[in-house]
Amino acid sequence: MILTCAVMLAPGLSSADIMLARQAELIQLLKQDCGSCHGMTLKGGLGPALTPQALTGKAEAMLRDTILDGRPGTPMPPWKAFMTTQEADWLVQVLQRGLTDAQ
């Protein structure tokens, strides 16, 4: 059975683009792995805050590239081995909207 999600998708992405189970995996990665440096509430820590306010004015392509390629010379690792470009774009949009308690 193929599960898709019609809610919680970023604008421009259809439910067929990222399956519900994969969305949950990406949110878990965001909360746990990213949260270990960016703070468990994503309000900053070793790395900068990833809240909608902190990301205001930052280009989506730059944010996506940072997720995928990391930041050389900093603790920010590349995550391209763990997600596609499309999934990184989805995560950027989730971060720009802000995580909800339901996520």
N, C-alpha and C positions, 0 to 999 in steps of 0.2 A: 504494500500500500504506500502510495506516495503522499506525504503530508506537506502541505504548503500553508503559508500564513498570509492572510489578507490584511492583518493589522501589524503595526510596529515596523513596517517597511519604510525605508527612506523614500521620499518622493523620487519618481523616475525609475524605480526598480519594481519589477513585478514580482508577485509571489513565487513565480517559477524560477526567478533568478537565484534566490538563496533560500533553500529549504528551511523549514522551521527548526529541525534538529541542528542544522549547521549554524543558524542564527544563535541558538542557545549556546553552542560551543564557542562562538565568537564573543558573545557577551561574557561567558565564563572566563575566557582568555583575557578579555578586557579588565574584568573585575579582579582577577587573581594575579595574572602575570604583569599586566600594565600597572595594576594597583600596587604591586610590591615596590615600585619605584615612584610612581606618580601619586601615591597615597590611596588608601583603600576607598576613599570617597572621591578620588581623582582631583582633589583640591591642592595637590602638590606634595612633594616629598623630596627625594633625591632628584627626581625629574620635575619639570614644571607642571602646573595645574592643567587638566584636560577638561575643564568645565566650558560650557557654551560661552561664558563671559571671557574666559582666558583665550578662547580660540577665535573670538570676533576679529575680523579683518585679516585673518590668516588664509592664504589661498588653499583651496581643497587639494590641488595637485601637490603642493608642498607638504601638506599633512600626510597625504597618501604616500608620497615618496619617503617621508621620514619613517612611516610605519614599515614600509617594505624594505628600505635600504639601510635603516638605522642612521645614526649620526657618528661618523668616524671621529675618533678622538674623545668620545664621550661614552658613558655607560649604555647609551641607547643602542640595543642590538637590532639587526635586521630581522624582520618577521616573514620575509617572502618565502621561506621554506615551509611556512605553516598556513599561508593563505594566498588566494589569488588577488590580482589587482582589483577585480570587481568586489571581492569581499573587503578589501582595505577601503575602497570607496564607500561601501556600506557602513563600515565602522566610523569613518570620518563623519558621515551624515548622522549617525547615532550620537557621536560625541557633540556635534554641533547643536543637536536638539536637546541633549542631556539625557542621561539614564533616568528611567522611572523606577519607582519601587517595585513595579511588576517585573522589571527585567532583572 
